Amino acid sequence: MAAIEDAPGKGLIAGISDHMVTLPEFYQLDSVPSEKMSPLLERQYLYGKESTFVKWTAKKGAVVPLHHHANEQVTWIVSGKATVYSQGKAYTMSAGDIMIFPPNVPHEFAFSEDTVDIDFFAPGRQDWMDGTASYYAK
């Protein structure tokens, strides 16, 4: 397990570090609670000041319905396989593939294998923070 310890003189920039009043936030992803979005889909997510990080765990047959959002989205399939539908095209994504969605581009996911999908959103997902996202198949 990773640890935080003092490292005098390391990670400092003169003129910048002197004025910082905050430190990086450190997490163990396995300790972040998992939220069940449907019987086949779970997510774990963290918020930064200007972004959202999410780990999706999808079982074969899981779906994220057609939707769009004001956030840029970077999707990385870590394991498994998914088909992404967007703008009349089907993209088959396998482990190691990355897709970048510009803001407001409609898209949906269909998982054809058990899959781990890491997503990064900028700016952060305000609709998740305030509970107004309504496109998940529950």
C-alpha positions in Angstrom: 0.0 0.0 0.0 1.3 3.5 -0.8 2.1 5.9 2.0 2.6 9.6 2.5 5.8 10.7 4.2 7.9 13.8 4.5 10.5 14.5 1.7 12.3 17.7 2.6 13.3 19.8 -0.4 11.5 17.6 -3.0 8.6 18.6 -5.2 9.1 22.3 -4.5 9.3 25.2 -7.0 10.7 28.5 -5.6 8.1 31.3 -5.9 5.2 28.9 -6.4 5.4 26.4 -3.5 5.8 29.4 -1.1 2.3 30.5 -1.9 0.5 27.2 -2.1 -2.0 26.5 0.6 -3.1 23.1 -0.6 -1.6 19.7 -1.2 -2.5 17.1 -3.8 -5.3 14.7 -2.8 -4.3 11.1 -2.5 -6.7 8.1 -2.8 -6.8 4.3 -3.0 -9.3 3.6 -5.7 -10.3 0.3 -4.1 -11.5 2.2 -1.0 -13.8 4.5 -3.1 -17.4 3.3 -2.7 -18.9 1.6 -5.7 -22.3 2.8 -7.0 -24.6 0.3 -8.7 -26.0 2.0 -11.8 -27.9 -1.1 -13.1 -27.7 -4.8 -12.4 -24.7 -5.0 -14.8 -22.9 -1.7 -14.3 -21.1 -0.1 -11.4 -19.0 3.0 -11.1 -16.5 4.5 -8.7 -15.6 8.2 -9.1 -13.5 11.0 -7.7 -13.8 14.8 -8.2 -10.9 17.2 -8.7 -11.2 20.9 -8.8 -11.8 20.9 -12.5 -12.3 17.3 -13.5 -13.9 13.9 -12.7 -12.3 10.5 -12.8 -14.4 7.4 -13.0 -13.9 3.6 -13.1 -16.7 1.7 -14.7 -17.0 -2.0 -14.0 -19.4 -3.5 -16.6 -20.7 -7.1 -17.0 -21.4 -8.5 -20.4 -24.6 -7.0 -21.7 -24.4 -3.7 -19.7 -25.4 -0.6 -21.5 -24.9 3.2 -21.0 -27.8 4.7 -22.9 -27.6 7.4 -25.6 -26.7 10.7 -24.0 -24.5 13.8 -24.3 -22.9 16.2 -21.9 -21.0 19.5 -21.9 -17.9 17.7 -20.7 -15.0 16.5 -22.9 -14.6 12.7 -22.1 -11.6 10.6 -22.5 -12.4 6.8 -22.4 -9.8 4.1 -21.9 -10.8 0.4 -22.1 -8.5 -1.3 -19.6 -10.0 -4.8 -20.1 -12.9 -6.3 -22.0 -14.7 -5.0 -25.1 -17.4 -2.4 -25.8 -19.2 -1.0 -28.8 -19.6 2.7 -28.8 -22.3 4.2 -31.0 -21.9 7.9 -32.0 -23.1 10.0 -34.9 -24.2 7.0 -37.0 -21.0 5.0 -36.5 -20.2 1.9 -34.4 -16.7 1.8 -32.8 -15.5 -1.5 -31.4 -13.2 -0.8 -28.4 -10.9 -3.4 -26.9 -8.4 -3.4 -24.1 -5.9 -0.6 -24.6 -8.1 1.5 -26.9 -8.8 5.2 -26.1 -11.5 7.4 -27.5 -11.9 11.2 -26.9 -15.4 12.7 -27.1 -15.7 16.4 -27.6 -18.3 18.2 -25.6 -22.0 17.5 -26.5 -21.3 14.6 -28.9 -24.1 12.0 -28.5 -22.8 8.5 -27.6 -23.9 5.2 -26.0 -22.0 2.1 -24.9 -22.9 -1.6 -25.2 -20.5 -3.9 -23.4 -20.0 -7.3 -25.1 -17.6 -8.7 -22.5 -17.0 -8.0 -18.8 -15.1 -4.7 -19.0 -13.2 -2.2 -17.0 -13.4 1.3 -18.5 -11.6 4.3 -17.1 -13.1 7.7 -18.0 -11.8 11.3 -17.4 -14.1 14.3 -17.8 -13.2 18.0 -18.0 -14.7 20.0 -16.6 -16.0 17.9 -13.8 -19.4 16.2 -14.1 -21.7 18.8 -12.3 -24.7 16.6 -13.3 -23.3 13.8 -11.2 -22.6 16.1 -8.3 -26.1 17.6 -8.2 -27.9 14.3 -9.2 -29.5 15.6 -12.5 -28.0 13.0 -14.9 -30.9 10.9 -15.9 -29.7 8.6 -18.7 -28.5 5.6 -16.8 -30.4 2.3 -17.2 -31.3 1.4 -13.7 
